[in-house]
Amino acid sequence: EVVAMLERPRDFSPSLRLAASTSEAESAAPDFREVRGQATAKRALEVAASGAHNVLMIGPPGSGKTMLAKRLAGILPPLTFQEAIETTKIHSIGGLLPKGAGLLNQRPFRSPHHTISDAGLIGGGSGMARAGEASFAHNGILFLDELPEFPRNVLEMMRQPLEDGSVTIARSNQSLCFPAKFMLVAAMNPCPYGFYGDASRECRCTPGIIQRYLGKISGPLLDRIDIHIEVPAVAYKELRGKDDGTGSAEIRERVMGARSVQQSRGYYNAHIPSRSLRKHCALDDSGERTLEMAVRRMGLSARAHDRILKLARTIADLDKSDAVSAKHLAEAVQYRSLDRNYWS
């Protein structure tokens, strides 16, 4: 192709083949309209998609956690050209790119099993270091179902990519850095049996068993997950009722509107640097009082404080508001309160 271009530049036509068009991918993706009930979870995932925030869903088996996670990919905007190049490179290096395929234009959705090794999830391995699932999910979603079933050491290694957006693999003779800026979407039951806190089913777990189960998720890891939401069992009335009429296409339009505002700032809200928080998340007196009360009563860390501000900024963007108000902060705080119910 290079020779042909140099010899006949006017007649040259590159044979670049792109992945399936956005419209085709959208029609094949599962739709949020298929999810009955779970209005709070749907709203939280819309906020997460709008600002590229990490999410933890807690609920009993069969409540729809996996169903919701799979539909999240359908409301994300397509990859930008630069993101498409980055994502395609990573998948090509990992041998995941189909032969003859061009640039990927849909965000990855990776869902490794909980038996995966640390090298499989983060990267590494014997011999030449290889990228892991965290890097294959770059610019997309990394879905970890049954989060407490993953080995503790594997989960703790997630802290670096969640904080830095990259993975560094150090060897005696070399050091490799792979990109790993993904949205973490995690799901778990509230206890091993699955029905702790469920009003309609009795939990058979002892307090000690529950605490050991929840203890597999460390405080520092929870701090790096922006949104914590409960996904309760769906009531029969909601299960048999009509859908609310809001599908993935409508949600996606709102998400893209919020993200377009963030692109003008130079980064998605989840990635706002600490030095720029005051500039982009300025609060009035009412907002300051709301945030101070939340930090004091909930004993939030400095990292949790920053993540609440970033969440509130995203909610304001969805509201098409230049200012972050007390109302936006109140919604952001509710997404950080669930871990206090289980891990306090």
Phi and psi in degrees as a GROMACS rama.xvg file:
@    title "Ramachandran Plot"
@    xaxis  label "Phi"
@    yaxis  label "Psi"
@TYPE xy
-64.442  -43.8591  VAL-2
-62.8177  -45.9787  VAL-3
-60.4234  -37.5264  ALA-4
-67.8438  -40.6549  MET-5
-70.2658  -36.5728  LEU-6
-77.8446  -38.9265  GLU-7
-133.992  69.3646  ARG-8
-60.7055  -33.0874  PRO-9
-73.2096  -29.8159  ARG-10
-94.146  -5.32114  ASP-11
-72.2458  135.867  PHE-12
-134.523  112.573  SER-13
-64.3664  145.075  PRO-14
-97.3306  45.8758  SER-15
-74.9344  124.984  LEU-16
-112.913  121.203  ARG-17
-89.6576  163.7  LEU-18
-68.4676  178.64  ALA-19
-52.3778  145.017  ALA-20
-63.7564  160.64  SER-21
-59.982  -40.5638  THR-22
-64.2489  -38.5106  SER-23
-66.7631  -42.6227  GLU-24
-65.0834  -38.5801  ALA-25
-63.5621  -41.5237  GLU-26
-68.2973  -27.1505  SER-27
-85.9177  -18.9315  ALA-28
-75.6378  144.232  ALA-29
-64.1844  148.1  PRO-30
-105.896  143.292  ASP-31
-62.6598  -22.6408  PHE-32
-63.0242  -22.73  ARG-33
-76.8425  -12.4553  GLU-34
-87.4888  119.408  VAL-35
-86.5823  137.652  ARG-36
65.8911  -149.874  GLY-37
55.9204  42.2077  GLN-38
-59.8143  -40.4112  ALA-39
-65.0028  -42.5756  THR-40
-66.3136  -39.8777  ALA-41
-61.814  -44.1589  LYS-42
-62.8409  -43.562  ARG-43
-61.7382  -40.2343  ALA-44
-70.1767  -32.0005  LEU-45
-63.5999  -43.2288  GLU-46
-63.1682  -43.7382  VAL-47
-59.9382  -46.5996  ALA-48
-64.8117  -35.16  ALA-49
-68.5063  -32.7997  SER-50
-115.173  6.31837  GLY-51
61.9984  40.2321  ALA-52
-88.7114  150.521  HIS-53
-78.4041  150.792  ASN-54
-135.468  140.173  VAL-55
-122.307  124.237  LEU-56
-110.139  129.286  MET-57
-120.612  129.008  ILE-58
-177.191  166.065  GLY-59
-69.0188  163.45  PRO-60
-58.4325  139.384  PRO-61
82.5864  6.28773  GLY-62
-82.2756  -12.6936  SER-63
109.74  17.0566  GLY-64
-62.6802  -49.0236  LYS-65
-66.7126  -39.0283  THR-66
-59.5441  -43.2708  MET-67
-66.1918  -43.9261  LEU-68
-60.4813  -42.4322  ALA-69
-67.2766  -27.2812  LYS-70
-84.3392  -13.7527  ARG-71
-62.2454  -39.1048  LEU-72
-58.8438  -30.8573  ALA-73
-74.7484  -10.2205  GLY-74
-108.729  2.32009  ILE-75
-82.1852  145.493  LEU-76
-69.5383  159.061  PRO-77
-64.92  162.371  PRO-78
-64.2415  141.759  LEU-79
-71.3573  169.183  THR-80
-59.9744  -44.4875  PHE-81
-64.7054  -42.1992  GLN-82
-64.2013  -37.5602  GLU-83
-62.8201  -40.168  ALA-84
-64.613  -47.5442  ILE-85
-59.0294  -47.9622  GLU-86
-65.6219  -41.4689  THR-87
-65.1315  -39.0588  THR-88
-60.2811  -48.1017  LYS-89
-61.6006  -45.0522  ILE-90
-68.2663  -32.9932  HIS-91
-67.9713  -45.3412  SER-92
-61.443  -36.5358  ILE-93
-82.8649  0.27795  GLY-94
73.9994  22.1748  GLY-95
-97.6797  -8.24629  LEU-96
-85.0193  123.375  LEU-97
-58.8581  147.812  PRO-98
-60.2545  130.301  LYS-99
83.0701  -1.16374  GLY-100
-74.7587  150.273  ALA-101
-97.3694  -150.918  GLY-102
-64.4573  136.235  LEU-103
-73.7471  139.533  LEU-104
-124.362  6.87483  ASN-105
-116.738  143.06  GLN-106
-68.7883  139.876  ARG-107
-65.4497  150.094  PRO-108
-131.128  105.203  PHE-109
-109.556  133.494  ARG-110
-135.422  77.7239  SER-111
-70.8101  152.643  PRO-112
-75.4681  154.653  HIS-113
-70.0214  -6.6732  HIS-114
-87.2398  2.66987  THR-115
-62.9409  148.801  ILE-116
-83.8135  169.111  SER-117
-63.5716  -36.9844  ASP-118
-67.2143  -36.1501  ALA-119
-68.2143  -34.3855  GLY-120
-86.3056  -46.6719  LEU-121
-95.3882  -34.4746  ILE-122
121.836  165.643  GLY-123
124.77  -127.408  GLY-124
95.0742  169.681  GLY-125
-77.6448  154.574  SER-126
71.3744  -137.927  GLY-127
-66.701  126.946  MET-128
-64.8969  137.341  ALA-129
-119.042  155.558  ARG-130
-70.7933  152.251  ALA-131
-109.996  -173.229  GLY-132
-60.1386  -31.2285  GLU-133
-60.2437  -36.5561  ALA-134
-81.1813  -33.6821  SER-135
-67.153  -20.8349  PHE-136
-89.8526  2.86555  ALA-137
-51.5337  130.311  HIS-138
70.1401  10.1582  ASN-139
-137.053  -141.637  GLY-140
-118.617  134.2  ILE-141
-110.532  110.769  LEU-142
-101.603  118.218  PHE-143
-111.364  100.396  LEU-144
-85.4337  149.472  ASP-145
54.3545  55.7615  GLU-146
-51.4914  -44.9025  LEU-147
-67.1267  -13.3009  PRO-148
-78.7964  -15.2306  GLU-149
-72.4952  142.729  PHE-150
-56.6255  141.407  PRO-151
-57.3264  -41.6505  ARG-152
-65.1378  -33.0587  ASN-153
-67.8177  -43.7414  VAL-154
-64.3733  -39.2883  LEU-155
-65.714  -27.528  GLU-156
-72.9028  -11.5383  MET-157
-73.5579  -15.6576  MET-158
-63.1889  -37.3447  ARG-159
-65.4412  -53.4123  GLN-160
-63.463  -32.5356  PRO-161
-66.063  -30.8296  LEU-162
-88.4323  -42.6207  GLU-163
-103.324  -18.1969  ASP-164
75.3603  18.8853  GLY-165
-154.441  165.204  SER-166
-125.422  127.86  VAL-167
-109.238  125.246  THR-168
-113.487  111.591  ILE-169
-99.1077  131.555  ALA-170
-123.52  169.643  ARG-171
-62.452  -32.2456  SER-172
-112.77  0.697334  ASN-173
-163.665  162.335  GLN-174
-137.436  122.712  SER-175
-111.897  143.265  LEU-176
-123.962  120.342  CYS-177
-109.032  139.636  PHE-178
-67.2717  144.193  PRO-179
-155.087  54.8626  ALA-180
-97.2836  92.793  LYS-181
-125.245  165.846  PHE-182
-91.7749  120.048  MET-183
-84.4938  124.737  LEU-184
-121.523  113.316  VAL-185
-116.888  148.009  ALA-186
-135.167  146.12  ALA-187
-158.318  157.192  MET-188
-81.3954  158.928  ASN-189
-75.3053  -12.5485  PRO-190
-162.153  169.131  CYS-191
-57.6361  -39.9155  PRO-192
-74.1259  -31.4987  TYR-193
107.158  -6.72225  GLY-194
-122.924  23.6467  PHE-195
-63.2998  126.774  TYR-196
84.6219  -3.18808  GLY-197
-78.3917  128.874  ASP-198
-74.0773  -23.1337  ALA-199
-100.495  -13.3841  SER-200
-131.427  141.812  ARG-201
-84.5913  133.165  GLU-202
-83.3793  134.499  CYS-203
-95.4377  0.179594  ARG-204
-84.3324  143.768  CYS-205
-79.4618  159.351  THR-206
-54.8922  -37.62  PRO-207
-64.9401  -42.5605  GLY-208
-62.7713  -42.6521  ILE-209
-62.4064  -45.0197  ILE-210
-66.0927  -37.9577  GLN-211
-65.4232  -38.003  ARG-212
-65.5146  -49.832  TYR-213
-68.878  -28.2773  LEU-214
-67.1656  -12.4398  GLY-215
-68.6374  -18.6577  LYS-216
-101.506  112.409  ILE-217
-76.3609  158.374  SER-218
-59.4166  -46.4473  GLY-219
-59.856  -34.885  PRO-220
-69.7515  -43.5772  LEU-221
-59.7652  -37.9867  LEU-222
-61.3255  -26.3321  ASP-223
-89.7689  1.13519  ARG-224
-105.106  116.592  ILE-225
-67.8347  -43.735  ASP-226
-117.289  125.4  ILE-227
-118.341  118.813  HIS-228
-131.989  149.414  ILE-229
-95.4029  133.888  GLU-230
-116.689  90.2716  VAL-231
-74.2825  166.65  PRO-232
-61.5997  142.863  ALA-233
-78.8615  130.904  VAL-234
-67.9811  150.455  ALA-235
-57.7518  -38.9317  TYR-236
-61.2129  -40.8478  LYS-237
-71.9496  -36.3745  GLU-238
-63.2777  -37.6083  LEU-239
-95.3961  -8.85889  ARG-240
-78.9393  176.494  GLY-241
-76.3035  154.705  LYS-242
-72.4563  164.906  ASP-243
-80.3065  1.56699  ASP-244
84.116  -4.96132  GLY-245
-98.5074  115.65  THR-246
-106.689  179.997  GLY-247
-61.2345  -35.0997  SER-248
-61.9401  -43.3879  ALA-249
-67.8246  -42.1842  GLU-250
-65.377  -41.8315  ILE-251
-61.2727  -36.4675  ARG-252
-63.153  -41.1439  GLU-253
-68.2315  -39.9283  ARG-254
-61.4744  -44.9153  VAL-255
-66.1465  -34.0745  MET-256
-63.9425  -43.6287  GLY-257
-66.8001  -39.8252  ALA-258
-69.3256  -32.3637  ARG-259
-63.5681  -35.2828  SER-260
-65.0368  -42.2307  VAL-261
-68.2663  -34.5067  GLN-262
-63.2632  -30.7527  GLN-263
-68.4998  -22.2093  SER-264
-84.9292  -17.5192  ARG-265
104.92  -5.55174  GLY-266
-164.074  155.101  TYR-267
-71.193  156.105  TYR-268
-59.3152  -35.9052  ASN-269
-62.4086  -20.7979  ALA-270
-108.07  13.4556  HIS-271
-61.0147  124.822  ILE-272
-65.9962  150.862  PRO-273
-56.5281  -35.5899  SER-274
-67.2095  -18.0454  ARG-275
-104.947  2.59706  SER-276
-62.1324  -45.1443  LEU-277
-63.3437  -34.4399  ARG-278
-68.3916  -45.9547  LYS-279
-92.3233  -17.2967  HIS-280
-124.875  41.7657  CYS-281
-63.6792  139.843  ALA-282
-117.811  148.597  LEU-283
-86.1883  -176.888  ASP-284
-60.2685  -40.2729  ASP-285
-64.5694  -41.5054  SER-286
-65.1499  -40.6698  GLY-287
-60.8541  -42.621  GLU-288
-65.5633  -40.2494  ARG-289
-62.5194  -46.2579  THR-290
-68.3847  -41.8398  LEU-291
-61.3456  -41.6483  GLU-292
-63.6228  -41.2985  MET-293
-64.96  -45.1424  ALA-294
-63.0563  -42.5836  VAL-295
-68.0529  -49.5804  ARG-296
-69.8154  -33.6321  ARG-297
-97.446  -6.46635  MET-298
61.0933  43.9481  GLY-299
-74.6495  147.046  LEU-300
-78.7954  170.47  SER-301
-62.8504  -36.0432  ALA-302
-66.9103  -41.8975  ARG-303
-64.6538  -37.8766  ALA-304
-57.4988  -47.1572  HIS-305
-64.8681  -39.0815  ASP-306
-69.2877  -33.2144  ARG-307
-64.2233  -41.0795  ILE-308
-62.5675  -42.2589  LEU-309
-65.7743  -40.0879  LYS-310
-62.454  -44.6675  LEU-311
-61.7794  -36.8911  ALA-312
-62.7997  -40.735  ARG-313
-65.4451  -43.4941  THR-314
-62.8982  -38.3116  ILE-315
-65.3961  -38.8924  ALA-316
-63.6607  -40.4564  ASP-317
-64.3433  -30.8075  LEU-318
-84.4101  0.968892  ASP-319
56.7093  41.253  LYS-320
-113.384  132.374  SER-321
-72.8133  -29.7338  ASP-322
-100.237  147.062  ALA-323
-91.5139  115.114  VAL-324
-99.6022  173.889  SER-325
-62.2648  -32.8827  ALA-326
-63.376  -43.0199  LYS-327
-66.3058  -39.7127  HIS-328
-64.9558  -39.7824  LEU-329
-61.409  -40.8722  ALA-330
-68.2328  -40.098  GLU-331
-62.5728  -40.5167  ALA-332
-63.5  -36.9701  VAL-333
-65.7832  -25.5457  GLN-334
-78.6046  -6.31386  TYR-335
-112.672  5.51646  ARG-336
-93.5435  -18.914  SER-337
-65.18  -36.6511  LEU-338
-63.6286  -24.0685  ASP-339
-71.5938  -26.8639  ARG-340
-72.8505  -30.1493  ASN-341
-104.02  -35.2123  TYR-342
-108.666  3.17244  TRP-343
